[in-house]
Amino acid sequence: MLVAHYRSPIGIVRIEETDGLISSIKVLNEEVELSFPQTPVTEQAIDQLHKYFTGKRSTFDFPFQQNGTPFQQQVWQQLTNVEFGKTQSYIKLAEQFGNPLAIRAIASANGKNKLWIVVPCHRIIGKNGELTGYAGGLWRKKWLLQHEAVIVGKAQTELFL
């Protein structure tokens, strides 16, 4: 496993590469000694994250893979279908799975997502438009949603529709 870092506007991002694939991207809550080993895959990931934060990119196409159960993989795939600049509720995700009672299982899978921003778990909100738990902290979730809303030209009041 190779570890690289990227300094984003909302904190240090730790990027892990395993067997030529990005396996984890997470924002850290503490300062760490930064490492910048470069491989073609980490260069791509850092470049695309930088473009995301500067408003020049809304999707990611570098090679990535995270381990998880088949159900978790399905949830993470659904998360990638939530459009840039939009939000979706846990209940709507559960309805897409054909099981409105699966909200807690979906929330659990969402919380185990290891590919911060790339698999956009920050776009999932409570049914009343409330911001719910986020591993990076709710202030980061709010920042990411506002960042995307500005890029797509939405007013603040339209963010949680």
C-alpha positions in Angstrom: 0.0 0.0 0.0 1.2 3.5 -0.9 0.1 6.6 0.9 0.0 10.1 -0.6 -1.5 13.3 0.7 -3.2 16.3 -0.8 -3.9 19.6 1.0 -7.5 20.5 0.2 -9.4 23.6 1.3 -11.1 21.6 4.0 -8.2 19.6 5.3 -5.5 17.1 4.6 -6.6 14.3 2.3 -5.0 10.9 2.7 -5.0 8.8 -0.5 -4.1 5.1 -0.4 -3.2 3.1 -3.5 -3.3 -0.7 -3.4 -2.3 -2.8 -6.4 -2.6 0.1 -8.8 -6.0 1.2 -7.6 -7.0 4.0 -5.2 -8.5 2.1 -2.3 -9.1 4.9 0.2 -9.5 8.6 0.2 -10.3 10.3 3.5 -10.0 13.7 5.0 -8.0 13.8 8.2 -9.0 15.7 11.3 -5.4 16.2 12.5 -2.2 17.5 11.0 0.2 14.7 9.8 3.6 14.6 8.2 2.7 14.8 4.6 4.0 12.3 2.0 3.8 12.8 -1.7 4.9 9.6 -3.4 3.8 9.8 -7.0 2.6 7.0 -9.2 0.4 7.6 -12.3 -2.6 6.6 -10.2 -2.0 8.9 -7.3 -1.1 11.7 -9.7 -4.4 11.2 -11.4 -6.3 11.2 -8.1 -4.6 14.3 -6.8 -5.1 16.1 -10.1 -8.8 15.2 -10.2 -9.3 16.1 -6.5 -7.6 19.5 -7.2 -9.9 20.1 -10.2 -12.9 19.2 -8.1 -12.0 21.7 -5.4 -11.3 24.4 -8.0 -14.6 23.8 -9.7 -13.3 22.3 -12.9 -14.4 18.7 -12.3 -17.5 17.0 -11.1 -16.8 13.3 -11.7 -13.8 11.0 -11.2 -12.4 8.4 -13.6 -9.1 7.3 -12.0 -9.0 3.6 -11.2 -10.4 2.9 -7.8 -11.8 0.0 -5.8 -12.9 -0.5 -2.2 -13.6 -3.7 -0.5 -17.1 -4.4 0.8 -20.0 -6.8 0.9 -22.2 -7.1 -2.2 -24.8 -4.9 -0.5 -22.3 -2.2 0.3 -21.1 -2.3 -3.3 -24.7 -1.8 -4.5 -25.1 1.2 -2.1 -21.9 2.7 -3.2 -22.8 2.3 -6.8 -26.1 4.1 -6.1 -24.2 6.9 -4.5 -22.3 7.5 -7.7 -25.6 8.0 -9.5 -26.5 11.0 -7.3 -25.7 14.0 -9.5 -23.1 16.6 -8.7 -24.8 19.5 -7.0 -27.8 17.6 -5.9 -28.8 15.7 -2.8 -30.8 12.6 -2.1 -32.4 11.3 1.1 -31.8 8.0 2.7 -35.4 7.1 2.3 -35.2 7.7 -1.5 -32.2 5.4 -1.7 -34.1 2.8 0.2 -37.0 3.1 -2.2 -34.6 2.6 -5.1 -33.6 -0.6 -3.5 -37.2 -1.6 -3.3 -37.1 -1.8 0.5 -38.1 1.4 2.4 -37.1 -0.4 5.6 -33.4 -0.7 4.5 -32.6 2.9 5.6 -30.4 1.8 8.5 -28.5 -0.7 6.4 -28.0 1.9 3.7 -26.8 4.5 6.2 -24.4 1.9 7.6 -23.0 1.2 4.2 -22.8 4.9 3.4 -20.8 5.3 6.6 -18.3 2.6 5.6 -17.5 4.3 2.3 -13.7 4.7 2.0 -13.7 6.8 -1.1 -14.5 10.3 0.2 -16.0 12.6 -2.5 -15.4 10.1 -5.3 -18.3 8.0 -4.0 -20.3 11.0 -2.9 -21.8 10.0 0.4 -21.9 13.7 1.4 -24.9 14.1 -1.0 -27.1 11.9 1.2 -29.2 13.8 3.6 -32.1 13.2 6.0 -35.7 13.1 4.7 -36.4 16.7 6.0 -33.3 18.1 4.3 -31.3 17.9 7.4 -27.6 17.2 7.4 -27.0 13.8 9.0 -23.8 12.1 10.3 -20.7 12.5 8.2 -17.3 10.9 9.0 -15.5 14.1 8.0 -17.6 16.2 10.2 -20.9 18.0 9.4 -19.1 21.3 8.7 -17.2 19.5 5.8 -20.4 18.0 4.5 -22.1 21.4 4.4 -19.0 22.9 2.8 -19.0 20.2 0.0 -22.7 20.7 -0.7 -22.4 24.4 -0.8 -19.3 24.2 -3.1 -21.2 22.0 -5.5 -24.3 24.2 -5.4 -22.2 27.2 -6.3 -20.5 25.4 -9.2 -23.9 24.3 -10.7 -25.3 27.8 -10.0 -27.9 26.8 -7.5 -29.0 29.3 -4.8 -28.5 28.2 -1.2 -32.3 27.7 -0.8 -32.3 25.1 -3.6 -29.6 23.0 -2.1 -31.8 20.5 -0.3 -34.6 19.9 -2.9 
